[in-house]
Amino acid sequence: MLTLILEGIPANIIANLLGGPILTIYVVYLGGTASDVGLVVAIPALANLVQLVAAFYIQRFTNRRLLLFGFAVAHRALWAATGLIPFLVPKPLQVDVFIGLFLTSFACASTSSVFWTSIVADMVPARIRGRYFGIRNTIHWAVASVALLIGGQILQQLEERTGFVILYAASAACAVWNAVELWRYPDLPFERSAAPSSAALFAKPLRDAAYMKATVFVSAFILLQNIAVPLFSYVMLETLDLSKWWITVITTVQMIVTMFSYYYWGNLNARYETRTLLLWALPIIAASCVLWTGIELLPVLLVLIVVNAALGVGLGGYNLLIFNFIIGDTPKADRPMYVAVFSALTGATGFVGPLLGGWIYRRIEDGPFWLQSYGVSLIVGAALLALTLTAGPFVLKAGSGEASARSAAASGKPAAKATTKTPGG
C-alpha cells in the first residue's frame, strides 16, 4: 500500500504538468480551436472503450503486474513524446499529430487501468478502503496542486516554447520514476471468472440490474457534465481572457479543495454507503455549473474561485466514491468485466460530452457575451440538478440486494437484509 502511494506521486505530477488547464493551453499553442480542445479533452473518456478488450484478455494473461507495467509506461512515454511536436512536425499538422499520439497514449492508459484496478482491489483490505483512498488521494492531490502551480508559473514567466520544454522534460523524468515504482507492485494471484464463455463473461454485469441502472445514470450525468466542466479552462482563457497564471491558480484552488475533501469523503464512506454519498456529491457538481451566473453581479475572479471550490468538493466525492462503487459493488472474479462495462459506457458519454460542448462554444462565438461566458454552464447545471434530484434517489437507492451486500463487505459494515433473492443465491 505504501508503493501504491509512492507510484501515484510522479503519475500525478505528469498529469498536472501536461493535463488540466495546461493541456488546453498547449492545444491552443499548437493552433487548436474550441472544437480541437473539446476533442482532446474527450479522448481519455473515448479510450475507456478498449477496457472491454482488456477485460477479456486478463482472463488469459494473468500476470497483471507485467501488463500494468507495459501499458502504463507506454502511456506516459507517448504523452511525454507529444512535447517534441513543435520541433519535428510542420505547423499545419501539429494538432492532428498531437491528437493521434494523445489517443494512442490514453488507449494504453485505459488498458493499464483494468489491471491496476484489479490489483489494487486485492491489495487494499476491504474494511479500510474508504479511509485508505481518502488519505492516498489527499497526498496525491497535494502533490498535484503544487505541480500545477509551478507549471502555471513557468508558463507565465517564460516564453511559451521554453516553458513547455521545461514542463515536458520534467514529465519525462517523472515517467522514469513512475516506471520504477510500478515495477515494485506485487504480482498477486488472480482469481479467474467462472463464466464458461466470453459471452457469459460479458453478460454478467449486464444482468446485474442494480449495477446497470446506476451505471446508466452515472453515464447520463457524465454526458451532461462534460458539455461544460472540461471546457471551463477554455472559457477562462478565450472568453474571459484570463492569464495563464490566473487559470492555473483558480484550478489549483479546485485541486486543494478536492485534496481536503477526499479525506472527509473517505471518513464519511466508513459510516455511510457509497451510493448514498454519491447522491450527496453529484448535486454539488451541478451547483458549481450554476454558480457561473455570479459573474453578472460579482467580480469574475471571486466567482470563479467559488465555482472551482464547489467543483472540488463535488469531484472529490465523485472520484473517491465512484472508485469504491466499481470495486465494492462488483464480485471479485468478474470485477475486470464489471469495471470494463462501466468504463465503456461512461467513456462513450464522456467522449460525446466535450465534443458537443466544443461544437456549442464554436456555434455561439458571435452570440451574446452572457451565453459564451456562463450561459452554457447555467443550462448544463440546471439539467444536472434536475437529473440528480429526480432519477438519482431511485437509481442509487442503497441497502437492497446483491449490490448492497457487496458494498457493505467493501466498507466493513453489515449488509442490509435483502428483500428478494437473486439467481444463484
Protein Blocks (a to p, Z undefined) as FASTA:
>chain_A
ZZmmmmmmmmmmmmmmmgmjllmmmmmmnopafklmmmmmmmmmmmmmmmmmmmmmmmmm
mclklmmmmmmmmmmmmmmmmmmmmmmgcfklmmmmmmmmmmmmmmmmmmmmmmmmmmmm
mmpcfklmmmmmmmmmmmmmmmmmmmmmmmmmmmmmpcfklmmmmmmmmmmmmmmmmmmm
mmmpccddddddfbfbfklmmmmmmmmmklmmmmmmmmmmmmmmmmmmmmmmmmmmmmno
pafklmmmmmmmmmmmmmmmmmmmmmmmmmpcfklmmmmmmmmmmmmmmmmmmmmmmcfk
lmmmmmmmmmmmmmmmmmmmmmmmmmmmpcfklmmmmmmmmmmmmmmmmmmmmmmmmmmm
mmmmmmcfklmmmmmmmmmmmmmmmmmmmmmmmmmoghiajklmmmmmmnopacdddfbd
cehZZ
